[in-house]
Amino acid sequence: MPRLENNLSDDDYDELASASGSDDDVKPSNSTIGQILKGILDEPRFKTVTMKSLFELIQTGTVDLNPDYQRDVVWPDARQVKLIQSLMQ
């Protein structure tokens, strides 16, 4: 998931805070939010497909089950086993 960046300077934040009267009530406009947040994901989409259609999408490469951006396993097997055992106790 991409990291969100806050491009609002301290001065800009202070200006927004003083305009609203308190720090708790700060609600930036939609255009300000667009400037603050970068790399926002699109709204999720869903579609019902048959198993046959899904299989064909995988076979043709339309659906990539191993994308480049997918993180590899970080924990070694021994640590994974210990975590599962600790959760089961």
C-alpha positions in Angstrom: 0.0 0.0 0.0 1.5 3.3 -0.9 2.5 5.7 1.8 0.4 8.8 2.2 2.4 12.0 2.1 1.5 15.1 4.1 2.5 18.1 2.1 0.8 20.7 4.4 3.4 23.0 5.9 3.3 24.1 9.5 2.3 27.6 8.4 -0.6 26.2 6.3 -1.7 24.0 9.1 -1.6 27.0 11.5 -3.6 29.1 9.1 -6.3 26.4 8.8 -6.4 25.9 12.5 -6.7 29.6 13.3 -9.5 30.0 10.7 -11.6 27.3 12.3 -11.0 28.5 15.9 -9.6 25.2 17.3 -7.3 22.4 16.3 -10.1 19.8 16.9 -12.4 21.3 14.3 -9.9 21.6 11.4 -11.5 20.2 8.3 -9.6 21.1 5.1 -11.5 21.6 1.9 -11.6 18.8 -0.8 -8.9 20.7 -2.8 -6.6 20.9 0.2 -7.2 17.2 0.9 -6.2 16.4 -2.7 -3.0 18.4 -2.2 -2.2 16.6 1.1 -2.9 13.0 0.1 -0.9 11.5 -2.8 -1.0 7.9 -4.0 -4.6 7.3 -2.8 -6.0 4.0 -4.1 -9.1 4.0 -6.3 -12.3 2.8 -4.8 -12.5 -1.0 -4.7 -14.4 -2.6 -7.5 -16.0 -6.0 -7.5 -17.4 -8.3 -10.1 -18.9 -11.8 -9.8 -17.2 -14.2 -12.2 -17.4 -18.0 -12.7 -14.5 -20.2 -11.8 -14.0 -20.9 -15.5 -13.7 -17.2 -16.2 -11.3 -16.7 -13.3 -9.1 -19.6 -14.5 -9.0 -18.1 -18.0 -8.0 -14.7 -16.6 -5.2 -16.3 -14.7 -4.1 -18.4 -17.7 -4.0 -15.4 -20.1 -2.0 -13.3 -17.5 -4.8 -10.8 -17.0 -4.8 -11.7 -13.3 -1.3 -11.8 -11.9 -1.1 -14.0 -8.8 2.5 -13.0 -8.1 2.9 -9.2 -8.7 6.3 -7.5 -8.5 5.1 -5.3 -5.6 4.1 -8.2 -3.4 6.3 -8.4 -0.4 8.1 -11.7 0.1 8.0 -13.7 3.3 9.7 -11.7 6.0 9.7 -14.1 8.9 11.6 -17.4 8.8 9.5 -20.6 9.2 10.6 -21.1 12.8 9.3 -17.6 13.9 6.0 -18.2 12.0 5.5 -21.5 13.8 6.2 -19.9 17.2 3.7 -17.1 16.5 1.0 -19.6 15.6 1.8 -21.7 18.6 1.6 -18.7 20.9 -1.8 -17.8 19.5 -3.2 -21.3 20.0 -2.2 -21.4 23.7 
